[in-house]
């Protein structure tokens, strides 16, 4: 199922207001789909969970701020023409004695009905968010919010039967740390012992703003080639070493660390302590950070099964690439034209090729001198889902080569370091072939369908049907030469066939 290219109207937008223990956030998505893109994102740090353990109630000030935030978000949604606004509330509201009063006040002041998620529901929606954000994920999902930690298994497109919710959010653990690091560590360990050992998996998917903040801090600390939190992956031992260092830092030292947002500074040690102890208790081999969680899981759960089964990378690439293309149908023609380019192409390699074809015209409006570099920079950071960092760089490198980028361009560094040499070569071959396809056909699908690229041991031949009425040219020959160079073949030939 391809994207609906006529989805620019406001009637397609959908909003989710997420009332968490630390913040209240509004995200407006372009539409309900397999790969929704956020159009607007704002949060208010209301800290509903602050002091909840001591009083059992939401404080009057936090109550007021949360209500004001939802009122503002309703006004924004209305102004944007959002057709539907869903409100979900988690740990703080479900635990507070006056949580129902906040739900009633929201309904009275805004007309919105807030759905208070049970702990098991929150765990399931967080795990569903990982199903939405990755391609065939398998492992244990941990979603750490301001008030609680939810754990659930994902495998084969399904969620395990025994999700777990523990009172291990950044706010209560922050309060524990104020009483001493050793006591806090022991208290966290005691709570984690109640989680069944059956939850142990090789991969731990870390969900939640606090853990994403840790990922960004780590990327800055090591000079990561790609600074994207989603799908950022660490060996579990490395993640523990870093987390230990962070949870032992005081706020003054944290303040001078690169990549640490001021609003996260106070609770970052708590997030680090929880990650350290979770990894010790569950012993995974690696940690994968996720930018998608409860909100996206909530949306994904509303899709029909046939849409849930779609590839998130391909849907996202088509969703952004085709509406921007001069000729949207050309992507499918290019996909068919490159079908036989690589012998022994795997399913994983094919999906990257198809995604790159969908993005083939993403830079056509840019000036010729910057098309390659700007497309590379854009795609390395673009919020595509369903791919890891190496795959992200591969697609960016393909489009760089499609725009005739020079391989010694400094714009490629340092991200290109993530690609092994063979993957770099494949990216250049595919990109140069796409460049030739655009040039020989004028980006007209029917003309491209009449051309064939034949790769032989000693030559690369471009065969063009006389029916296309497109004679060869110096420019076409030049582009064919670029393909031959990428393939390490010396001879080229253009023939009518």
TORMI-256462 format. One line per field, with one value per residue (C-alpha): residue number from 1; residue in one letter; y, z, x. Coordinates in steps of 0.25 Angstrom, whole numbers. Layout:
% TORMI-256462
pos = c(NUM ...) .
code = c(A ...) .
c2 = c(Y ...) .
c3 = c(Z ...) .
c1 = c(X ...) .
***
This chain:
% TORMI-256462
pos = c(1 2 3 4 5 6 7 8 9 10 11 12 13 14 15 16 17 18 19 20 21 22 23 24 25 26 27 28 29 30 31 32 33 34 35 36 37 38 39 40 41 42 43 44 45 46 47 48 49 50 51 52 53 54 55 56 57 58 59 60 61 62 63 64 65 66 67 68 69 70 71 72 73 74 75 76 77 78 79 80 81 82 83 84 85 86 87 88 89 90 91 92 93 94 95 96 97 98 99 100 101 102 103 104 105 106 107 108 109 110 111 112 113 114 115 116 117 118 119 120 121 122 123 124 125 126 127 128 129 130 131 132 133 134 135 136 137 138 139 140 141 142 143 144 145 146 147 148 149 150 151 152 153 154 155 156 157 158 159 160 161 162 163 164 165 166 167 168 169 170 171 172 173 174 175 176 177 178 179 180 181 182 183 184 185 186 187 188 189 190 191 192 193 194 195 196 197 198 199 200 201 202 203 204 205 206 207 208 209 210 211 212 213 214 215 216 217 218 219 220 221 222 223 224 225 226 227 228 229 230 231 232 233 234 235 236 237 238 239 240 241 242 243 244 245 246 247 248 249 250 251 252 253 254 255 256 257 258 259 260 261 262 263 264 265 266 267 268 269 270 271 272 273 274 275 276 277 278 279 280 281 282 283 284 285 286 287 288 289 290 291 292 293 294 295 296 297 298 299 300 301 302 303 304 305 306 307 308 309 310 311 312 313 314 315 316 317 318 319 320 321 322 323 324 325 326 327 328 329 330 331 332 333 334 335 336 337 338 339 340 341 342 343 344 345 346 347 348 349 350 351 352 353 354 355 356 357 358 359 360 361 362 363 364 365 366 367 368 369 370 371 372 373 374 375 376 377 378 379 380 381 382 383 384 385 386 387 388 389 390 391 392 393 394 395 396 397 398 399 400 401 402 403 404 405 406 407 408 409 410 411 412 413 414 415 416 417 418 419 420 421 422 423 424 425 426 427 428 429 430 431 432 433 434 435 436 437 438 439 440 441 442 443 444 445 446 447 448 449 450 451 452 453 454 455 456 457 458 459 460 461 462 463 464 465 466 467 468 469 470 471 472 473 474 475 476 477 478 479 480 481 482 483 484 485 486 487 488 489 490 491 492 493 494 495 496 497) .
code = c(X X X X X X X X X X X X X X X X X X X X X X X X X X X X X X X X X X X X X X X X X X X X X X X X X X X X X X X X X X X X X X X X X X X X X X X X X X X X X X X X X X X X X X X X X X X X X X X X X X X X X X X X X X X X X X X X X X X X X X X X X X X X X X X X X X X X X X X X X X X X X X X X X X X X X X X X X X X X X X X X X X X X X X X X X X X X X X X X X X X X X X X X X X X X X X X X X X X X X X X X X X X X X X X X X X X X X X X X X X X X X X X X X X X X X X X X X X X X X X X X X X X X X X X X X X X X X X X X X X X X X X X X X X X X X X X X X X X X X X X X X X X X X X X X X X X X X X X X X X X X X X X X X X X X X X X X X X X X X X X X X X X X X X X X X X X X X X X X X X X X X X X X X X X X X X X X X X X X X X X X X X X X X X X X X X X X X X X X X X X X X X X X X X X X X X X X X X X X X X X X X X X X X X X X X X X X X X X X X X X X X X X X X X X X X X X X X X X X X X X X X X X X X X X X X X X X X X X X X X X X X X X X X X X X X X X X X X X X X X X X X X X X X X X X X X X X X X X X X) .
c2 = c(0 13 27 35 47 56 56 71 75 78 67 57 61 54 59 52 58 50 53 47 48 58 65 68 67 70 63 66 56 57 46 32 23 13 24 36 49 59 73 79 75 83 79 86 81 80 69 63 52 61 58 48 36 45 51 41 54 63 76 88 95 83 81 95 94 81 87 99 91 83 95 101 88 88 102 99 86 94 105 94 88 75 65 57 59 47 49 38 39 30 27 39 41 26 26 40 40 53 47 46 60 64 56 62 76 74 69 81 91 85 75 65 51 46 31 27 15 4 -1 -13 -5 6 -6 -11 2 5 -9 -6 7 -1 -10 2 8 -3 -14 -27 -24 -35 -33 -27 -13 -4 10 19 31 41 31 17 7 -2 -15 -24 -34 -32 -43 -47 -35 -39 -34 -44 -48 -43 -28 -22 -8 -4 9 13 26 37 46 35 30 45 46 33 39 51 42 35 28 14 14 18 7 -3 1 0 -13 -18 -14 -20 -33 -34 -34 -49 -54 -59 -45 -46 -44 -41 -28 -17 -6 7 16 29 43 41 30 37 48 39 34 48 50 38 41 55 49 39 48 38 39 40 48 41 35 26 12 17 4 1 -11 -14 -13 0 6 2 8 21 20 18 30 39 35 38 52 64 75 85 74 70 85 85 72 74 69 71 79 88 82 68 71 69 55 50 43 36 31 27 19 12 8 3 -6 -11 -15 -22 -30 -34 -36 -33 -32 -19 -7 0 14 17 30 24 19 20 31 24 10 16 21 8 0 7 2 -10 -22 -21 -7 -11 -22 -11 -8 5 9 8 15 26 28 28 37 48 45 43 56 64 57 64 51 42 30 30 24 11 11 13 1 -8 -3 -6 -20 -28 -19 -27 -42 -49 -37 -40 -36 -26 -20 -19 -11 -1 0 2 12 20 19 26 37 39 53 58 69 74 88 90 97 87 91 86 75 64 69 75 62 54 63 63 48 45 53 51 44 31 19 4 5 6 16 8 7 21 25 15 22 36 31 26 39 46 38 39 54 52 55 54 43 51 62 65 66 50 50 45 38 30 23 15 8 -4 -3 -12 -5 8 2 -3 11 17 7 9 24 25 16 24 37 30 26 40 45 36 36 51 45 39 25 20 24 17 5 4 4 -7 -7 -19 -22 -31 -35 -26 -15 -8 -7 3 -2 8 4 11 13 23 32 37 37 36 48 53 55 41 35 42 37 23 25 28 15 7 14 10 -5 -4 -7 0 -1 5 4 10 2 2 -11) .
c3 = c(0 -4 2 -1 -8 -6 10 11 17 31 32 32 44 57 71 84 97 106 121 128 142 138 126 117 103 90 77 64 53 38 38 44 36 37 37 43 43 54 49 63 76 89 104 117 130 139 148 153 160 169 183 179 187 200 199 189 182 171 176 174 166 157 155 150 141 135 132 126 117 112 110 101 94 90 85 76 71 68 61 52 48 55 53 65 78 87 102 110 124 131 144 152 149 151 165 170 179 171 158 154 158 147 137 140 140 126 121 127 122 108 104 103 110 116 116 128 124 134 136 128 117 117 116 104 97 99 93 82 79 77 68 60 60 56 45 51 65 76 90 103 103 115 116 127 129 141 150 146 137 128 123 111 101 86 76 62 62 75 90 101 111 123 123 136 142 153 161 156 149 148 159 170 167 167 181 185 180 189 201 196 184 191 197 184 176 187 186 171 172 181 172 160 167 166 151 146 140 128 123 120 105 96 92 101 95 103 102 109 109 120 113 100 107 112 97 92 103 100 85 88 98 87 75 69 53 53 64 64 76 69 67 74 79 90 95 109 116 110 113 128 129 123 132 145 142 139 152 160 155 162 155 154 146 138 134 126 119 104 99 112 112 124 126 127 136 150 146 137 148 152 138 137 151 146 133 140 149 139 130 142 146 132 125 111 100 95 97 85 88 82 79 78 90 96 87 74 80 83 68 63 70 63 49 42 42 27 30 43 34 25 25 33 25 11 16 22 10 0 9 9 -5 -14 -11 -13 -26 -40 -45 -33 -42 -46 -33 -36 -50 -45 -35 -46 -55 -43 -40 -46 -43 -31 -32 -20 -14 0 5 15 3 -6 4 5 -10 -11 -1 -8 -21 -13 -9 -22 -25 -11 -15 -29 -24 -18 -26 -34 -26 -13 -17 -13 0 5 2 9 22 21 20 31 41 35 44 36 44 42 40 48 47 36 27 29 24 13 7 9 1 -10 -12 -11 -22 -30 -30 -35 -22 -22 -13 -6 -2 13 15 15 28 38 36 24 34 38 24 21 8 1 5 1 -13 -14 -10 -21 -32 -28 -28 -41 -48 -42 -48 -62 -61 -59 -70 -81 -78 -74 -62 -71 -66 -80 -86 -75 -77 -91 -87 -81 -74 -76 -68 -73 -69 -78 -81 -77 -88 -89 -99 -103 -111 -124 -119 -108 -119 -110 -116 -108 -104 -98 -85 -85 -89 -77 -67 -73 -71 -56 -55 -61 -52 -40 -45 -48 -63 -74 -86 -88 -100 -104 -114 -120 -116) .
c1 = c(0 6 4 -8 -2 -14 -12 -8 -22 -24 -35 -24 -16 -17 -12 -8 -7 1 0 12 18 28 22 10 13 5 9 1 4 2 -8 -11 -2 9 20 13 22 21 16 16 23 22 23 21 29 17 24 11 18 26 23 13 19 19 5 -3 -8 -5 -1 -10 1 4 -11 -13 -1 -5 -19 -14 -5 -16 -25 -13 -11 -26 -26 -14 -20 -33 -25 -17 -30 -27 -39 -36 -29 -27 -22 -15 -11 -1 6 4 -11 -15 -8 -12 -24 -29 -25 -40 -42 -32 -38 -52 -46 -40 -53 -60 -50 -46 -57 -46 -47 -34 -32 -24 -15 -14 1 0 -7 4 15 7 6 21 24 15 22 35 28 24 38 46 47 43 49 51 55 50 45 47 39 44 36 35 27 29 37 29 35 29 34 33 36 30 21 14 15 18 6 12 16 21 20 29 30 44 42 52 44 44 58 63 57 64 77 75 76 89 94 97 83 76 84 79 65 65 71 60 49 55 56 41 42 42 55 47 48 63 66 78 73 68 60 61 49 46 51 61 68 68 75 86 87 90 99 107 107 113 123 129 127 117 117 102 95 81 75 66 72 85 91 101 108 101 114 118 104 106 119 114 102 110 118 106 98 110 111 106 98 109 117 106 103 117 115 112 98 91 78 76 62 67 79 72 67 78 85 73 70 85 84 71 78 90 82 72 84 91 78 73 87 84 95 92 83 75 69 55 49 36 28 14 8 13 8 -5 -7 -1 -11 -22 -17 -23 -14 -11 -5 2 9 15 30 32 44 37 24 32 41 30 22 33 39 27 20 33 36 35 29 24 22 37 41 34 40 54 51 48 60 70 64 75 86 92 93 89 82 76 63 70 78 65 57 68 69 54 54 65 57 46 55 62 56 57 67 62 59 73 84 92 105 99 89 98 103 90 83 93 92 77 75 86 77 63 53 51 48 50 65 78 89 97 85 82 96 95 82 88 100 92 85 98 103 90 93 107 114 129 134 144 134 136 121 121 130 129 116 121 131 119 118 128 135 126 113 120 122 108 103 111 107 92 93 101 91 79 86 87 73 68 77 74 59 57 50 39 35 31 44 52 44 49 63 72 85 94 106 116 130 137 127 114 104 92 81 70 58 56 42 46 52 63 76 88 96 109 103 97 110 117 106 108 123 120 113 124 134 126 125 140 138 145 137 123 114 100 92 78 71) .
***
